[in-house]
């Protein structure tokens, strides 16, 4: 499943959900930054963990920037993730 708007591309990653969390990949458009992978707890409505795949990205200064940008839109992303889970 894919969600896209002017600022973001969010991809749902299929998994077995043994831990009860949903996996997503978030790309922030208009910035040359790596994607953020995250686990989302639907029941609590919050992001449990997030990380950048270091094997795909070798520019560590940009990693710091993407975390700051992500933090600015975390609430909006959580709302989108809930919607995606409800309509998958």
PDB file of N, CA, C and O in Angstrom:
ATOM      1  N   UNK A   1       0.846  -1.162   0.000  1.00  0.00           N
ATOM      2  CA  UNK A   1       0.000   0.000   0.000  1.00  0.00           C
ATOM      3  C   UNK A   1       0.901   1.238   0.000  1.00  0.00           C
ATOM      4  O   UNK A   1       1.970   1.243   0.611  1.00  0.00           O
ATOM      5  N   UNK A   2       0.458   2.269  -0.686  1.00  0.00           N
ATOM      6  CA  UNK A   2       1.254   3.485  -0.848  1.00  0.00           C
ATOM      7  C   UNK A   2       0.391   4.718  -0.600  1.00  0.00           C
ATOM      8  O   UNK A   2      -0.749   4.795  -1.059  1.00  0.00           O
ATOM      9  N   UNK A   3       0.947   5.677   0.129  1.00  0.00           N
ATOM     10  CA  UNK A   3       0.305   6.975   0.323  1.00  0.00           C
ATOM     11  C   UNK A   3       1.284   8.032  -0.160  1.00  0.00           C
ATOM     12  O   UNK A   3       2.476   7.971   0.139  1.00  0.00           O
ATOM     13  N   UNK A   4       0.769   9.005  -0.913  1.00  0.00           N
ATOM     14  CA  UNK A   4       1.635  10.067  -1.409  1.00  0.00           C
ATOM     15  C   UNK A   4       0.884  11.394  -1.388  1.00  0.00           C
ATOM     16  O   UNK A   4      -0.270  11.479  -1.807  1.00  0.00           O
ATOM     17  N   UNK A   5       1.561  12.423  -0.891  1.00  0.00           N
ATOM     18  CA  UNK A   5       1.044  13.792  -0.978  1.00  0.00           C
ATOM     19  C   UNK A   5       2.198  14.717  -1.375  1.00  0.00           C
ATOM     20  O   UNK A   5       3.224  14.239  -1.858  1.00  0.00           O
ATOM     21  N   UNK A   6       2.050  16.022  -1.182  1.00  0.00           N
ATOM     22  CA  UNK A   6       3.089  16.954  -1.633  1.00  0.00           C
ATOM     23  C   UNK A   6       4.392  16.819  -0.856  1.00  0.00           C
ATOM     24  O   UNK A   6       5.460  17.122  -1.387  1.00  0.00           O
ATOM     25  N   UNK A   7       4.318  16.369   0.395  1.00  0.00           N
ATOM     26  CA  UNK A   7       5.523  16.303   1.219  1.00  0.00           C
ATOM     27  C   UNK A   7       6.086  14.903   1.433  1.00  0.00           C
ATOM     28  O   UNK A   7       7.283  14.754   1.678  1.00  0.00           O
ATOM     29  N   UNK A   8       5.237  13.864   1.345  1.00  0.00           N
ATOM     30  CA  UNK A   8       5.639  12.534   1.794  1.00  0.00           C
ATOM     31  C   UNK A   8       5.269  11.425   0.818  1.00  0.00           C
ATOM     32  O   UNK A   8       4.322  11.544   0.040  1.00  0.00           O
ATOM     33  N   UNK A   9       6.036  10.351   0.879  1.00  0.00           N
ATOM     34  CA  UNK A   9       5.662   9.078   0.283  1.00  0.00           C
ATOM     35  C   UNK A   9       5.796   8.049   1.406  1.00  0.00           C
ATOM     36  O   UNK A   9       6.880   7.850   1.954  1.00  0.00           O
ATOM     37  N   UNK A  10       4.683   7.402   1.737  1.00  0.00           N
ATOM     38  CA  UNK A  10       4.677   6.418   2.821  1.00  0.00           C
ATOM     39  C   UNK A  10       4.308   5.069   2.227  1.00  0.00           C
ATOM     40  O   UNK A  10       3.294   4.937   1.541  1.00  0.00           O
ATOM     41  N   UNK A  11       5.141   4.065   2.496  1.00  0.00           N
ATOM     42  CA  UNK A  11       4.903   2.712   1.993  1.00  0.00           C
ATOM     43  C   UNK A  11       4.687   1.776   3.172  1.00  0.00           C
ATOM     44  O   UNK A  11       5.450   1.766   4.138  1.00  0.00           O
ATOM     45  N   UNK A  12       3.616   0.987   3.060  1.00  0.00           N
ATOM     46  CA  UNK A  12       3.369  -0.066   4.047  1.00  0.00           C
ATOM     47  C   UNK A  12       4.203  -1.271   3.658  1.00  0.00           C
ATOM     48  O   UNK A  12       4.190  -1.686   2.499  1.00  0.00           O
ATOM     49  N   UNK A  13       4.927  -1.837   4.608  1.00  0.00           N
ATOM     50  CA  UNK A  13       5.770  -2.995   4.352  1.00  0.00           C
ATOM     51  C   UNK A  13       5.091  -4.221   4.957  1.00  0.00           C
ATOM     52  O   UNK A  13       4.860  -4.285   6.164  1.00  0.00           O
ATOM     53  N   UNK A  14       4.778  -5.184   4.106  1.00  0.00           N
ATOM     54  CA  UNK A  14       4.131  -6.414   4.574  1.00  0.00           C
ATOM     55  C   UNK A  14       5.064  -7.157   5.518  1.00  0.00           C
ATOM     56  O   UNK A  14       6.258  -7.294   5.253  1.00  0.00           O
ATOM     57  N   UNK A  15       4.504  -7.634   6.620  1.00  0.00           N
ATOM     58  CA  UNK A  15       5.264  -8.491   7.528  1.00  0.00           C
ATOM     59  C   UNK A  15       4.295  -9.397   8.270  1.00  0.00           C
ATOM     60  O   UNK A  15       3.083  -9.302   8.075  1.00  0.00           O
ATOM     61  N   UNK A  16       4.809 -10.263   9.109  1.00  0.00           N
ATOM     62  CA  UNK A  16       3.940 -11.216   9.805  1.00  0.00           C
ATOM     63  C   UNK A  16       3.304 -10.630  11.069  1.00  0.00           C
ATOM     64  O   UNK A  16       2.464 -11.282  11.688  1.00  0.00           O
ATOM     65  N   UNK A  17       3.690  -9.415  11.460  1.00  0.00           N
ATOM     66  CA  UNK A  17       3.122  -8.704  12.617  1.00  0.00           C
ATOM     67  C   UNK A  17       3.154  -9.520  13.905  1.00  0.00           C
ATOM     68  O   UNK A  17       2.251  -9.396  14.731  1.00  0.00           O
ATOM     69  N   UNK A  18       4.179 -10.354  14.091  1.00  0.00           N
ATOM     70  CA  UNK A  18       4.288 -11.131  15.325  1.00  0.00           C
ATOM     71  C   UNK A  18       4.427 -10.231  16.541  1.00  0.00           C
ATOM     72  O   UNK A  18       3.966 -10.568  17.632  1.00  0.00           O
ATOM     73  N   UNK A  19       5.063  -9.087  16.347  1.00  0.00           N
ATOM     74  CA  UNK A  19       5.245  -8.158  17.466  1.00  0.00           C
ATOM     75  C   UNK A  19       4.048  -7.231  17.639  1.00  0.00           C
ATOM     76  O   UNK A  19       4.025  -6.436  18.578  1.00  0.00           O
ATOM     77  N   UNK A  20       3.053  -7.313  16.759  1.00  0.00           N
ATOM     78  CA  UNK A  20       1.865  -6.474  16.856  1.00  0.00           C
ATOM     79  C   UNK A  20       2.046  -5.086  16.265  1.00  0.00           C
ATOM     80  O   UNK A  20       1.144  -4.253  16.364  1.00  0.00           O
ATOM     81  N   UNK A  21       3.185  -4.822  15.656  1.00  0.00           N
ATOM     82  CA  UNK A  21       3.461  -3.519  15.077  1.00  0.00           C
ATOM     83  C   UNK A  21       3.382  -3.587  13.550  1.00  0.00           C
ATOM     84  O   UNK A  21       3.535  -4.653  12.954  1.00  0.00           O
ATOM     85  N   UNK A  22       3.144  -2.453  12.942  1.00  0.00           N
ATOM     86  CA  UNK A  22       3.093  -2.334  11.488  1.00  0.00           C
ATOM     87  C   UNK A  22       4.349  -1.621  11.013  1.00  0.00           C
ATOM     88  O   UNK A  22       4.784  -0.645  11.624  1.00  0.00           O
ATOM     89  N   UNK A  23       4.928  -2.106   9.930  1.00  0.00           N
ATOM     90  CA  UNK A  23       6.171  -1.550   9.398  1.00  0.00           C
ATOM     91  C   UNK A  23       5.885  -0.631   8.216  1.00  0.00           C
ATOM     92  O   UNK A  23       5.080  -0.950   7.341  1.00  0.00           O
ATOM     93  N   UNK A  24       6.565   0.524   8.210  1.00  0.00           N
ATOM     94  CA  UNK A  24       6.410   1.504   7.148  1.00  0.00           C
ATOM     95  C   UNK A  24       7.766   2.071   6.759  1.00  0.00           C
ATOM     96  O   UNK A  24       8.729   2.011   7.523  1.00  0.00           O
ATOM     97  N   UNK A  25       7.816   2.619   5.562  1.00  0.00           N
ATOM     98  CA  UNK A  25       8.970   3.368   5.089  1.00  0.00           C
ATOM     99  C   UNK A  25       8.459   4.750   4.678  1.00  0.00           C
ATOM    100  O   UNK A  25       7.476   4.860   3.945  1.00  0.00           O
ATOM    101  N   UNK A  26       9.131   5.803   5.154  1.00  0.00           N
ATOM    102  CA  UNK A  26       8.695   7.173   4.901  1.00  0.00           C
ATOM    103  C   UNK A  26       9.794   7.931   4.159  1.00  0.00           C
ATOM    104  O   UNK A  26      10.943   7.982   4.597  1.00  0.00           O
ATOM    105  N   UNK A  27       9.415   8.509   3.039  1.00  0.00           N
ATOM    106  CA  UNK A  27      10.328   9.352   2.263  1.00  0.00           C
ATOM    107  C   UNK A  27       9.817  10.784   2.332  1.00  0.00           C
ATOM    108  O   UNK A  27       8.644  11.038   2.062  1.00  0.00           O
ATOM    109  N   UNK A  28      10.683  11.709   2.687  1.00  0.00           N
ATOM    110  CA  UNK A  28      10.328  13.127   2.703  1.00  0.00           C
ATOM    111  C   UNK A  28      10.752  13.716   1.364  1.00  0.00           C
ATOM    112  O   UNK A  28      11.935  13.731   1.025  1.00  0.00           O
ATOM    113  N   UNK A  29       9.776  14.198   0.614  1.00  0.00           N
ATOM    114  CA  UNK A  29      10.063  14.744  -0.718  1.00  0.00           C
ATOM    115  C   UNK A  29      10.800  16.073  -0.611  1.00  0.00           C
ATOM    116  O   UNK A  29      10.864  16.675   0.461  1.00  0.00           O
ATOM    117  N   UNK A  30      11.343  16.512  -1.706  1.00  0.00           N
ATOM    118  CA  UNK A  30      12.024  17.806  -1.838  1.00  0.00           C
ATOM    119  C   UNK A  30      13.298  17.925  -1.008  1.00  0.00           C
ATOM    120  O   UNK A  30      13.889  19.003  -0.938  1.00  0.00           O
ATOM    121  N   UNK A  31      13.724  16.841  -0.384  1.00  0.00           N
ATOM    122  CA  UNK A  31      14.977  16.843   0.363  1.00  0.00           C
ATOM    123  C   UNK A  31      15.755  15.607  -0.048  1.00  0.00           C
ATOM    124  O   UNK A  31      15.188  14.523  -0.190  1.00  0.00           O
ATOM    125  N   UNK A  32      17.030  15.769  -0.234  1.00  0.00           N
ATOM    126  CA  UNK A  32      17.873  14.635  -0.594  1.00  0.00           C
ATOM    127  C   UNK A  32      18.320  13.936   0.683  1.00  0.00           C
ATOM    128  O   UNK A  32      19.476  14.036   1.095  1.00  0.00           O
ATOM    129  N   UNK A  33      17.376  13.225   1.302  1.00  0.00           N
ATOM    130  CA  UNK A  33      17.639  12.532   2.558  1.00  0.00           C
ATOM    131  C   UNK A  33      17.204  11.073   2.422  1.00  0.00           C
ATOM    132  O   UNK A  33      16.401  10.736   1.552  1.00  0.00           O
ATOM    133  N   UNK A  34      17.732  10.224   3.273  1.00  0.00           N
ATOM    134  CA  UNK A  34      17.344   8.804   3.206  1.00  0.00           C
ATOM    135  C   UNK A  34      15.924   8.580   3.732  1.00  0.00           C
ATOM    136  O   UNK A  34      15.357   9.432   4.415  1.00  0.00           O
ATOM    137  N   UNK A  35      15.374   7.430   3.402  1.00  0.00           N
ATOM    138  CA  UNK A  35      14.064   7.048   3.929  1.00  0.00           C
ATOM    139  C   UNK A  35      14.199   6.651   5.393  1.00  0.00           C
ATOM    140  O   UNK A  35      15.232   6.144   5.829  1.00  0.00           O
ATOM    141  N   UNK A  36      13.129   6.895   6.134  1.00  0.00           N
ATOM    142  CA  UNK A  36      13.064   6.440   7.519  1.00  0.00           C
ATOM    143  C   UNK A  36      12.152   5.225   7.563  1.00  0.00           C
ATOM    144  O   UNK A  36      11.032   5.260   7.053  1.00  0.00           O
ATOM    145  N   UNK A  37      12.633   4.161   8.170  1.00  0.00           N
ATOM    146  CA  UNK A  37      11.810   2.978   8.408  1.00  0.00           C
ATOM    147  C   UNK A  37      11.280   3.079   9.828  1.00  0.00           C
ATOM    148  O   UNK A  37      11.972   3.571  10.720  1.00  0.00           O
ATOM    149  N   UNK A  38      10.051   2.614  10.040  1.00  0.00           N
ATOM    150  CA  UNK A  38       9.494   2.723  11.379  1.00  0.00           C
ATOM    151  C   UNK A  38       8.537   1.589  11.677  1.00  0.00           C
ATOM    152  O   UNK A  38       8.007   0.936  10.779  1.00  0.00           O
ATOM    153  N   UNK A  39       8.332   1.376  12.971  1.00  0.00           N
ATOM    154  CA  UNK A  39       7.326   0.447  13.471  1.00  0.00           C
ATOM    155  C   UNK A  39       6.282   1.283  14.191  1.00  0.00           C
ATOM    156  O   UNK A  39       6.603   2.158  14.995  1.00  0.00           O
ATOM    157  N   UNK A  40       5.009   0.989  13.879  1.00  0.00           N
ATOM    158  CA  UNK A  40       3.896   1.771  14.414  1.00  0.00           C
ATOM    159  C   UNK A  40       2.977   0.864  15.212  1.00  0.00           C
ATOM    160  O   UNK A  40       2.576  -0.198  14.737  1.00  0.00           O
ATOM    161  N   UNK A  41       2.642   1.286  16.432  1.00  0.00           N
ATOM    162  CA  UNK A  41       1.698   0.556  17.284  1.00  0.00           C
ATOM    163  C   UNK A  41       0.318   1.175  17.081  1.00  0.00           C
ATOM    164  O   UNK A  41       0.049   2.280  17.552  1.00  0.00           O
ATOM    165  N   UNK A  42      -0.551   0.457  16.379  1.00  0.00           N
ATOM    166  CA  UNK A  42      -1.880   0.990  16.065  1.00  0.00           C
ATOM    167  C   UNK A  42      -2.716   1.184  17.327  1.00  0.00           C
ATOM    168  O   UNK A  42      -3.419   2.187  17.455  1.00  0.00           O
ATOM    169  N   UNK A  43      -2.645   0.232  18.259  1.00  0.00           N
ATOM    170  CA  UNK A  43      -3.470   0.311  19.471  1.00  0.00           C
ATOM    171  C   UNK A  43      -3.146   1.540  20.309  1.00  0.00           C
ATOM    172  O   UNK A  43      -4.047   2.167  20.864  1.00  0.00           O
ATOM    173  N   UNK A  44      -1.881   1.883  20.403  1.00  0.00           N
ATOM    174  CA  UNK A  44      -1.469   3.059  21.174  1.00  0.00           C
ATOM    175  C   UNK A  44      -1.408   4.314  20.320  1.00  0.00           C
ATOM    176  O   UNK A  44      -1.345   5.424  20.847  1.00  0.00           O
ATOM    177  N   UNK A  45      -1.428   4.142  18.995  1.00  0.00           N
ATOM    178  CA  UNK A  45      -1.400   5.284  18.077  1.00  0.00           C
ATOM    179  C   UNK A  45      -0.082   6.031  18.077  1.00  0.00           C
ATOM    180  O   UNK A  45      -0.042   7.251  17.921  1.00  0.00           O
ATOM    181  N   UNK A  46       1.007   5.273  18.256  1.00  0.00           N
ATOM    182  CA  UNK A  46       2.303   5.962  18.279  1.00  0.00           C
ATOM    183  C   UNK A  46       3.384   5.154  17.573  1.00  0.00           C
ATOM    184  O   UNK A  46       3.273   3.942  17.386  1.00  0.00           O
ATOM    185  N   UNK A  47       4.419   5.867  17.196  1.00  0.00           N
ATOM    186  CA  UNK A  47       5.579   5.263  16.563  1.00  0.00           C
ATOM    187  C   UNK A  47       6.451   4.662  17.657  1.00  0.00           C
ATOM    188  O   UNK A  47       6.852   5.353  18.594  1.00  0.00           O
ATOM    189  N   UNK A  48       6.740   3.375  17.533  1.00  0.00           N
ATOM    190  CA  UNK A  48       7.498   2.664  18.558  1.00  0.00           C
ATOM    191  C   UNK A  48       8.999   2.823  18.340  1.00  0.00           C
ATOM    192  O   UNK A  48       9.750   3.078  19.282  1.00  0.00           O
ATOM    193  N   UNK A  49       9.423   2.670  17.095  1.00  0.00           N
ATOM    194  CA  UNK A  49      10.844   2.793  16.786  1.00  0.00           C
ATOM    195  C   UNK A  49      11.009   3.263  15.346  1.00  0.00           C
ATOM    196  O   UNK A  49      10.135   3.047  14.506  1.00  0.00           O
ATOM    197  N   UNK A  50      12.145   3.911  15.072  1.00  0.00           N
ATOM    198  CA  UNK A  50      12.453   4.327  13.703  1.00  0.00           C
ATOM    199  C   UNK A  50      13.957   4.258  13.491  1.00  0.00           C
ATOM    200  O   UNK A  50      14.749   4.433  14.418  1.00  0.00           O
ATOM    201  N   UNK A  51      14.329   3.995  12.227  1.00  0.00           N
ATOM    202  CA  UNK A  51      15.739   3.839  11.894  1.00  0.00           C
ATOM    203  C   UNK A  51      15.952   4.114  10.418  1.00  0.00           C
ATOM    204  O   UNK A  51      15.014   4.124   9.621  1.00  0.00           O
ATOM    205  N   UNK A  52      17.204   4.334  10.081  1.00  0.00           N
ATOM    206  CA  UNK A  52      17.626   4.513   8.693  1.00  0.00           C
ATOM    207  C   UNK A  52      18.495   3.315   8.337  1.00  0.00           C
ATOM    208  O   UNK A  52      19.381   2.935   9.101  1.00  0.00           O
ATOM    209  N   UNK A  53      18.242   2.729   7.186  1.00  0.00           N
ATOM    210  CA  UNK A  53      19.044   1.592   6.729  1.00  0.00           C
ATOM    211  C   UNK A  53      20.423   2.111   6.318  1.00  0.00           C
ATOM    212  O   UNK A  53      20.562   2.760   5.282  1.00  0.00           O
ATOM    213  N   UNK A  54      21.420   1.828   7.117  1.00  0.00           N
ATOM    214  CA  UNK A  54      22.760   2.373   6.859  1.00  0.00           C
ATOM    215  C   UNK A  54      23.414   1.771   5.626  1.00  0.00           C
ATOM    216  O   UNK A  54      24.375   2.329   5.096  1.00  0.00           O
ATOM    217  N   UNK A  55      22.901   0.638   5.169  1.00  0.00           N
ATOM    218  CA  UNK A  55      23.470   0.019   3.965  1.00  0.00           C
ATOM    219  C   UNK A  55      23.002   0.722   2.696  1.00  0.00           C
ATOM    220  O   UNK A  55      23.665   0.651   1.662  1.00  0.00           O
ATOM    221  N   UNK A  56      21.860   1.399   2.776  1.00  0.00           N
ATOM    222  CA  UNK A  56      21.356   2.135   1.618  1.00  0.00           C
ATOM    223  C   UNK A  56      21.879   3.564   1.581  1.00  0.00           C
ATOM    224  O   UNK A  56      21.980   4.166   0.512  1.00  0.00           O
ATOM    225  N   UNK A  57      22.209   4.101   2.740  1.00  0.00           N
ATOM    226  CA  UNK A  57      22.625   5.499   2.810  1.00  0.00           C
ATOM    227  C   UNK A  57      23.993   5.605   3.473  1.00  0.00           C
ATOM    228  O   UNK A  57      24.223   5.035   4.539  1.00  0.00           O
ATOM    229  N   UNK A  58      24.889   6.332   2.837  1.00  0.00           N
ATOM    230  CA  UNK A  58      26.240   6.467   3.375  1.00  0.00           C
ATOM    231  C   UNK A  58      26.561   7.895   3.806  1.00  0.00           C
ATOM    232  O   UNK A  58      27.690   8.179   4.205  1.00  0.00           O
ATOM    233  N   UNK A  59      25.594   8.784   3.732  1.00  0.00           N
ATOM    234  CA  UNK A  59      25.833  10.177   4.063  1.00  0.00           C
ATOM    235  C   UNK A  59      25.261  10.474   5.448  1.00  0.00           C
ATOM    236  O   UNK A  59      24.106  10.880   5.567  1.00  0.00           O
ATOM    237  N   UNK A  60      26.049  10.276   6.476  1.00  0.00           N
ATOM    238  CA  UNK A  60      25.569  10.406   7.844  1.00  0.00           C
ATOM    239  C   UNK A  60      25.086  11.802   8.233  1.00  0.00           C
ATOM    240  O   UNK A  60      24.151  11.895   9.029  1.00  0.00           O
ATOM    241  N   UNK A  61      25.661  12.893   7.725  1.00  0.00           N
ATOM    242  CA  UNK A  61      25.108  14.208   8.083  1.00  0.00           C
ATOM    243  C   UNK A  61      23.649  14.378   7.663  1.00  0.00           C
ATOM    244  O   UNK A  61      22.883  15.056   8.348  1.00  0.00           O
ATOM    245  N   UNK A  62      23.262  13.774   6.552  1.00  0.00           N
ATOM    246  CA  UNK A  62      21.873  13.867   6.118  1.00  0.00           C
ATOM    247  C   UNK A  62      20.949  13.064   7.029  1.00  0.00           C
ATOM    248  O   UNK A  62      19.765  13.385   7.141  1.00  0.00           O
ATOM    249  N   UNK A  63      21.462  12.041   7.670  1.00  0.00           N
ATOM    250  CA  UNK A  63      20.647  11.251   8.589  1.00  0.00           C
ATOM    251  C   UNK A  63      20.124  12.117   9.725  1.00  0.00           C
ATOM    252  O   UNK A  63      18.960  12.003  10.108  1.00  0.00           O
ATOM    253  N   UNK A  64      20.961  12.965  10.256  1.00  0.00           N
ATOM    254  CA  UNK A  64      20.547  13.865  11.331  1.00  0.00           C
ATOM    255  C   UNK A  64      19.435  14.802  10.848  1.00  0.00           C
ATOM    256  O   UNK A  64      18.477  15.057  11.578  1.00  0.00           O
ATOM    257  N   UNK A  65      19.562  15.303   9.641  1.00  0.00           N
ATOM    258  CA  UNK A  65      18.569  16.222   9.082  1.00  0.00           C
ATOM    259  C   UNK A  65      17.223  15.529   8.903  1.00  0.00           C
ATOM    260  O   UNK A  65      16.188  16.110   9.230  1.00  0.00           O
ATOM    261  N   UNK A  66      17.216  14.298   8.391  1.00  0.00           N
ATOM    262  CA  UNK A  66      15.948  13.614   8.150  1.00  0.00           C
ATOM    263  C   UNK A  66      15.213  13.337   9.463  1.00  0.00           C
ATOM    264  O   UNK A  66      13.984  13.397   9.496  1.00  0.00           O
ATOM    265  N   UNK A  67      15.923  13.041  10.525  1.00  0.00           N
ATOM    266  CA  UNK A  67      15.266  12.843  11.820  1.00  0.00           C
ATOM    267  C   UNK A  67      14.617  14.138  12.305  1.00  0.00           C
ATOM    268  O   UNK A  67      13.515  14.107  12.852  1.00  0.00           O
ATOM    269  N   UNK A  68      15.282  15.264  12.112  1.00  0.00           N
ATOM    270  CA  UNK A  68      14.706  16.557  12.515  1.00  0.00           C
ATOM    271  C   UNK A  68      13.472  16.891  11.678  1.00  0.00           C
ATOM    272  O   UNK A  68      12.457  17.338  12.213  1.00  0.00           O
ATOM    273  N   UNK A  69      13.561  16.674  10.366  1.00  0.00           N
ATOM    274  CA  UNK A  69      12.412  16.929   9.492  1.00  0.00           C
ATOM    275  C   UNK A  69      11.241  16.020   9.861  1.00  0.00           C
ATOM    276  O   UNK A  69      10.090  16.456   9.896  1.00  0.00           O
ATOM    277  N   UNK A  70      11.546  14.768  10.131  1.00  0.00           N
ATOM    278  CA  UNK A  70      10.509  13.807  10.501  1.00  0.00           C
ATOM    279  C   UNK A  70       9.823  14.237  11.789  1.00  0.00           C
ATOM    280  O   UNK A  70       8.603  14.127  11.907  1.00  0.00           O
ATOM    281  N   UNK A  71      10.583  14.717  12.741  1.00  0.00           N
ATOM    282  CA  UNK A  71      10.028  15.137  14.021  1.00  0.00           C
ATOM    283  C   UNK A  71       9.015  16.273  13.850  1.00  0.00           C
ATOM    284  O   UNK A  71       8.053  16.370  14.612  1.00  0.00           O
ATOM    285  N   UNK A  72       9.232  17.122  12.860  1.00  0.00           N
ATOM    286  CA  UNK A  72       8.318  18.237  12.616  1.00  0.00           C
ATOM    287  C   UNK A  72       6.945  17.780  12.123  1.00  0.00           C
ATOM    288  O   UNK A  72       5.952  18.473  12.343  1.00  0.00           O
ATOM    289  N   UNK A  73       6.877  16.640  11.469  1.00  0.00           N
ATOM    290  CA  UNK A  73       5.598  16.192  10.904  1.00  0.00           C
ATOM    291  C   UNK A  73       5.147  14.856  11.493  1.00  0.00           C
ATOM    292  O   UNK A  73       4.333  14.160  10.887  1.00  0.00           O
ATOM    293  N   UNK A  74       5.661  14.492  12.657  1.00  0.00           N
ATOM    294  CA  UNK A  74       5.365  13.200  13.277  1.00  0.00           C
ATOM    295  C   UNK A  74       3.868  12.996  13.537  1.00  0.00           C
ATOM    296  O   UNK A  74       3.352  11.902  13.312  1.00  0.00           O
ATOM    297  N   UNK A  75       3.173  14.023  14.002  1.00  0.00           N
ATOM    298  CA  UNK A  75       1.742  13.888  14.289  1.00  0.00           C
ATOM    299  C   UNK A  75       0.956  13.606  13.016  1.00  0.00           C
ATOM    300  O   UNK A  75       0.089  12.732  13.001  1.00  0.00           O
ATOM    301  N   UNK A  76       1.255  14.342  11.947  1.00  0.00           N
ATOM    302  CA  UNK A  76       0.565  14.117  10.674  1.00  0.00           C
ATOM    303  C   UNK A  76       0.841  12.717  10.143  1.00  0.00           C
ATOM    304  O   UNK A  76      -0.058  12.064   9.613  1.00  0.00           O
ATOM    305  N   UNK A  77       2.055  12.264  10.280  1.00  0.00           N
ATOM    306  CA  UNK A  77       2.406  10.928   9.808  1.00  0.00           C
ATOM    307  C   UNK A  77       1.656   9.865  10.605  1.00  0.00           C
ATOM    308  O   UNK A  77       1.181   8.887  10.027  1.00  0.00           O
ATOM    309  N   UNK A  78       1.543  10.036  11.907  1.00  0.00           N
ATOM    310  CA  UNK A  78       0.802   9.068  12.725  1.00  0.00           C
ATOM    311  C   UNK A  78      -0.656   8.978  12.284  1.00  0.00           C
ATOM    312  O   UNK A  78      -1.223   7.886  12.240  1.00  0.00           O
ATOM    313  N   UNK A  79      -1.255  10.096  11.964  1.00  0.00           N
ATOM    314  CA  UNK A  79      -2.634  10.114  11.485  1.00  0.00           C
ATOM    315  C   UNK A  79      -2.763   9.374  10.155  1.00  0.00           C
ATOM    316  O   UNK A  79      -3.716   8.621   9.951  1.00  0.00           O
ATOM    317  N   UNK A  80      -1.819   9.584   9.263  1.00  0.00           N
ATOM    318  CA  UNK A  80      -1.819   8.895   7.959  1.00  0.00           C
ATOM    319  C   UNK A  80      -1.619   7.393   8.151  1.00  0.00           C
ATOM    320  O   UNK A  80      -2.269   6.593   7.478  1.00  0.00           O
ATOM    321  N   UNK A  81      -0.735   7.005   9.053  1.00  0.00           N
ATOM    322  CA  UNK A  81      -0.480   5.583   9.301  1.00  0.00           C
ATOM    323  C   UNK A  81      -1.734   4.887   9.821  1.00  0.00           C
ATOM    324  O   UNK A  81      -2.049   3.778   9.388  1.00  0.00           O
ATOM    325  N   UNK A  82      -2.452   5.525  10.743  1.00  0.00           N
ATOM    326  CA  UNK A  82      -3.704   4.957  11.246  1.00  0.00           C
ATOM    327  C   UNK A  82      -4.693   4.753  10.097  1.00  0.00           C
ATOM    328  O   UNK A  82      -5.330   3.704   9.997  1.00  0.00           O
ATOM    329  N   UNK A  83      -4.814   5.741   9.249  1.00  0.00           N
ATOM    330  CA  UNK A  83      -5.722   5.660   8.095  1.00  0.00           C
ATOM    331  C   UNK A  83      -5.333   4.503   7.178  1.00  0.00           C
ATOM    332  O   UNK A  83      -6.190   3.745   6.725  1.00  0.00           O
ATOM    333  N   UNK A  84      -4.033   4.375   6.909  1.00  0.00           N
ATOM    334  CA  UNK A  84      -3.569   3.307   6.018  1.00  0.00           C
ATOM    335  C   UNK A  84      -3.853   1.928   6.597  1.00  0.00           C
ATOM    336  O   UNK A  84      -4.237   1.017   5.864  1.00  0.00           O
ATOM    337  N   UNK A  85      -3.671   1.768   7.888  1.00  0.00           N
ATOM    338  CA  UNK A  85      -3.926   0.480   8.528  1.00  0.00           C
ATOM    339  C   UNK A  85      -5.420   0.149   8.484  1.00  0.00           C
ATOM    340  O   UNK A  85      -5.798  -0.993   8.221  1.00  0.00           O
ATOM    341  N   UNK A  86      -6.253   1.134   8.738  1.00  0.00           N
ATOM    342  CA  UNK A  86      -7.697   0.915   8.731  1.00  0.00           C
ATOM    343  C   UNK A  86      -8.230   0.574   7.344  1.00  0.00           C
ATOM    344  O   UNK A  86      -9.266  -0.079   7.225  1.00  0.00           O
ATOM    345  N   UNK A  87      -7.535   1.008   6.294  1.00  0.00           N
ATOM    346  CA  UNK A  87      -8.034   0.817   4.937  1.00  0.00           C
ATOM    347  C   UNK A  87      -7.151  -0.091   4.073  1.00  0.00           C
ATOM    348  O   UNK A  87      -7.225  -0.054   2.845  1.00  0.00           O
ATOM    349  N   UNK A  88      -6.333  -0.891   4.717  1.00  0.00           N
ATOM    350  CA  UNK A  88      -5.456  -1.766   3.921  1.00  0.00           C
ATOM    351  C   UNK A  88      -6.203  -2.958   3.371  1.00  0.00           C
ATOM    352  O   UNK A  88      -5.614  -3.791   2.681  1.00  0.00           O
TER     353      UNK A  88
END
